[in-house]
């Protein structure tokens, strides 16, 4: 969920603040509300099934730094993994490198989560 928040922020800033940041062709007539829908839908589902539970982060600085890095790497990559796959199919070397970085990052994330889970048992 990197490109959709970017599109929403850019659309809102362009229309409310006249910034001219630009956004995709899909958002010309209306903002892309995917992120709002996912958050509202997940919250409603969790509340309905009595699973909604806010709790403080154990390591807020670490979560902030990793989230900041993840969102920036996503924006550097070009925002959307589907777009990267399509560009790779057209033979873009930058997209292929980006897609390889996504695969490596997911693999490293899985290994880190497994290591952390095994360590805490």
N, C-alpha and C positions, 0 to 999 in steps of 0.2 A: 504494500500500500504506500508506495512512494510517489508515483506519478499522479494519482488522483487527488491527494491533498495539495500538491503543487498546482495542479490545474484549478482547483477550487480557490486557493489563495490568490492566484494570479487573476482569475476571472473577477473575484470580488474586489481586488485592489484596482483593477482596470476600470470597473464600473462605478465603484464608490469613490476612489481617490484619483482617478484619471492618471494612472502611473504608466500605462503602455508597456507592461511587462510581457504581454503576449501569452497565448494559450493555444491549445490544439484546435483543429477544425471541428472536433466533436463538441466543443464548448462555445461555439459562436452564438447560438440562440439562448442557451441556458447553462448554468453552472453544472459541473459533474458532481452529483451528490452521492456517489458510491460510498465514500467514507462515512458520511452522516448516516446513511442507510445501514451500513454494517454495524456501527456503534449503537444506534438505536435498536436495531433488530437483535443484536446480541444481548443488550441490556434487558429488553423486554422478555426474551427467552429465559435469561437467567433469573429474572424476577418471578416470572410465571412458574418456574420449576424450583423456586426457593434456593437457588444456587448463587445468587448475587452476594458477594462478600468483598467489601473493600478492606484492604489491610495495608499497613505501611510497608514500604520496601525495606528489606534487610540491609541492602547496600545501595542507597540512593545515588551516591556519586558514581559508583561503578555502572549502575544501570543507565544513568544519564550519559556518561561518556560513551558507552557501547551503543546506545540509541543514537547519539549524535554522530558517531562514526558510521553507523549503518545507514542513516538517512543521507549523509553526505556522499558515501560511496555509491548509493543508489542513484543519486542525482548526477554524479559524475558519469556513471554507466550509461545514463540515458533514460532513467526512470523505470521503464517497463520491461520486465523479462520477456514478455510476449513479443515486444518490438525487437528486442535483441535477437530472439530466435528467428524472427522473420528476416531481419537484416543479415543474419548468418546464412540463411538459406539463399539469399541473393549474392553471397560471396564477400561480404564486408569483413575484412580482417579485424578491424576494431571490434566489431560485434562478436566475432569468434573468440577474440581474447576476452571480451567482457563476459561472454557466456561461460568460458572456461573458469573465469574468476568467480562467477556465481556458483558453479558446481563445486569448486574447491572450497569456497566459503561455507556452503551448506555442509559439505563433508567435514570440515573442521568444526563447525558448530555442533554437528552430531557427536563427533568424538569428544568435544569439550563437555557436552551435556552428559554423555555416558560416564566420562571420567568423574565428573562432579557427583553423579548419582551413586557410583560405586564407592566413592570416597566418603559419602555421608551415611552409608549403610552401617 
